[in-house]
Amino acid sequence: MNKIRIVLLGLIACNGFWAYRYFKRLKQLTQLYKGVAAAEIVELREEGLADTGNNPYRCYPTFEYTVDGTAIRKASSWGYPRKAYLFIGRKMTLHYDTANPECFIPREDEKMLKQKFHLYTAGVLIFTVLLIPAFLWFA
């Protein structure tokens, strides 16, 4: 009986920890990446993945953008599925760190992280609501 309670409390604590990490990362993005630049994809590098799922390759775009008259060309460390919406010549909006303009995140990725955070938070809430009857049942 106590083992079940310990496991359930551990699961709740673990979910709370991951939700905190997502929230902290989103807060960092909004505080650090205040600069905005129009960028263009100038190169796509494909790499294979170890697994052989539906998308065995990832695309890593190289962005070119200008900050205070200085042209910056930097490859993204974030890989996308090969069938994604990326193509050479596509224009995108980047949010960059004003102290270090080479650190950036595409606006679409920021939106995706926020959506992922909201979905994860909803999952944690549903999980917690389902655990309350389990606590009452085994109490």
WODA-V981281 format. One record per residue. N is the residue number from 1. RES is the residue in one small letter. PHI is phi in degrees with one decimal (* if undefined). D_LAST is the distance of its C-alpha to the last C-alpha in whole Angstrom. Layout:
n=N res=RES phi=PHI d_last=D_LAST
n=N res=RES phi=PHI d_last=D_LAST
This chain:
n=1 res=m phi=* d_last=8
n=2 res=n phi=-68.3 d_last=9
n=3 res=k phi=-63.5 d_last=12
n=4 res=i phi=-65.0 d_last=10
n=5 res=r phi=-63.0 d_last=9
n=6 res=i phi=-63.2 d_last=12
n=7 res=v phi=-63.5 d_last=14
n=8 res=l phi=-63.6 d_last=12
n=9 res=l phi=-64.9 d_last=13
n=10 res=g phi=-63.0 d_last=16
n=11 res=l phi=-64.5 d_last=17
n=12 res=i phi=-65.0 d_last=17
n=13 res=a phi=-63.4 d_last=19
n=14 res=c phi=-63.7 d_last=21
n=15 res=n phi=-63.8 d_last=22
n=16 res=g phi=-63.8 d_last=22
n=17 res=f phi=-63.0 d_last=25
n=18 res=w phi=-67.6 d_last=27
n=19 res=a phi=-63.6 d_last=27
n=20 res=y phi=-61.4 d_last=28
n=21 res=r phi=-64.2 d_last=31
n=22 res=y phi=-61.6 d_last=32
n=23 res=f phi=-61.7 d_last=32
n=24 res=k phi=-63.1 d_last=34
n=25 res=r phi=-64.5 d_last=37
n=26 res=l phi=-64.1 d_last=37
n=27 res=k phi=-64.6 d_last=38
n=28 res=q phi=-61.1 d_last=40
n=29 res=l phi=-62.0 d_last=42
n=30 res=t phi=-73.8 d_last=43
n=31 res=q phi=-87.3 d_last=44
n=32 res=l phi=-85.8 d_last=46
n=33 res=y phi=-94.1 d_last=48
n=34 res=k phi=-92.2 d_last=50
n=35 res=g phi=-75.7 d_last=53
n=36 res=v phi=-126.5 d_last=54
n=37 res=a phi=-141.7 d_last=56
n=38 res=a phi=-86.2 d_last=57
n=39 res=a phi=-122.9 d_last=57
n=40 res=e phi=-129.3 d_last=59
n=41 res=i phi=-78.6 d_last=58
n=42 res=v phi=-109.7 d_last=61
n=43 res=e phi=-159.5 d_last=59
n=44 res=l phi=-125.7 d_last=56
n=45 res=r phi=-111.1 d_last=56
n=46 res=e phi=-102.2 d_last=54
n=47 res=e phi=-133.4 d_last=52
n=48 res=g phi=-81.8 d_last=50
n=49 res=l phi=-103.4 d_last=47
n=50 res=a phi=-67.8 d_last=46
n=51 res=d phi=-80.1 d_last=44
n=52 res=t phi=-116.2 d_last=46
n=53 res=g phi=-75.8 d_last=44
n=54 res=n phi=-66.6 d_last=45
n=55 res=n phi=-117.4 d_last=46
n=56 res=p phi=-75.4 d_last=47
n=57 res=y phi=-124.7 d_last=49
n=58 res=r phi=-127.9 d_last=48
n=59 res=c phi=-103.9 d_last=51
n=60 res=y phi=-118.1 d_last=51
n=61 res=p phi=-77.0 d_last=54
n=62 res=t phi=-106.3 d_last=56
n=63 res=f phi=-100.8 d_last=56
n=64 res=e phi=-126.3 d_last=60
n=65 res=y phi=-149.9 d_last=59
n=66 res=t phi=-118.8 d_last=61
n=67 res=v phi=-128.1 d_last=60
n=68 res=d phi=52.4 d_last=63
n=69 res=g phi=81.0 d_last=66
n=70 res=t phi=-101.0 d_last=64
n=71 res=a phi=-79.3 d_last=64
n=72 res=i phi=-120.8 d_last=60
n=73 res=r phi=-126.4 d_last=60
n=74 res=k phi=-142.9 d_last=56
n=75 res=a phi=-81.0 d_last=54
n=76 res=s phi=-78.9 d_last=51
n=77 res=s phi=-89.1 d_last=48
n=78 res=w phi=-93.1 d_last=46
n=79 res=g phi=-90.7 d_last=47
n=80 res=y phi=-118.3 d_last=47
n=81 res=p phi=-60.3 d_last=47
n=82 res=r phi=-59.8 d_last=50
n=83 res=k phi=-87.2 d_last=50
n=84 res=a phi=-71.4 d_last=49
n=85 res=y phi=-82.9 d_last=51
n=86 res=l phi=-86.2 d_last=53
n=87 res=f phi=-157.4 d_last=57
n=88 res=i phi=-64.7 d_last=60
n=89 res=g phi=98.3 d_last=61
n=90 res=r phi=-70.6 d_last=58
n=91 res=k phi=-95.3 d_last=58
n=92 res=m phi=-138.6 d_last=54
n=93 res=t phi=-97.9 d_last=53
n=94 res=l phi=-113.3 d_last=52
n=95 res=h phi=-105.6 d_last=50
n=96 res=y phi=-127.5 d_last=51
n=97 res=d phi=-76.4 d_last=51
n=98 res=t phi=-67.6 d_last=53
n=99 res=a phi=-77.5 d_last=54
n=100 res=n phi=-139.4 d_last=54
n=101 res=p phi=-62.4 d_last=55
n=102 res=e phi=-79.9 d_last=54
n=103 res=c phi=-93.8 d_last=51
n=104 res=f phi=-145.1 d_last=50
n=105 res=i phi=-145.1 d_last=47
n=106 res=p phi=-63.6 d_last=48
n=107 res=r phi=-57.3 d_last=47
n=108 res=e phi=-62.7 d_last=46
n=109 res=d phi=-69.1 d_last=44
n=110 res=e phi=-62.7 d_last=42
n=111 res=k phi=-61.1 d_last=42
n=112 res=m phi=-63.1 d_last=40
n=113 res=l phi=-63.9 d_last=38
n=114 res=k phi=-65.3 d_last=37
n=115 res=q phi=-63.7 d_last=36
n=116 res=k phi=-62.8 d_last=34
n=117 res=f phi=-62.7 d_last=32
n=118 res=h phi=-64.9 d_last=31
n=119 res=l phi=-64.7 d_last=30
n=120 res=y phi=-65.0 d_last=28
n=121 res=t phi=-61.9 d_last=26
n=122 res=a phi=-62.2 d_last=26
n=123 res=g phi=-62.9 d_last=24
n=124 res=v phi=-64.5 d_last=22
n=125 res=l phi=-64.5 d_last=21
n=126 res=i phi=-63.5 d_last=20
n=127 res=f phi=-59.3 d_last=18
n=128 res=t phi=-66.4 d_last=16
n=129 res=v phi=-63.0 d_last=16
n=130 res=l phi=-73.3 d_last=15
n=131 res=l phi=-77.6 d_last=12
n=132 res=i phi=-59.2 d_last=10
n=133 res=p phi=-62.2 d_last=10
n=134 res=a phi=-65.7 d_last=8
n=135 res=f phi=-62.3 d_last=6
n=136 res=l phi=-66.4 d_last=5
n=137 res=w phi=-67.4 d_last=6
n=138 res=f phi=-91.3 d_last=4
n=139 res=a phi=-72.8 d_last=0
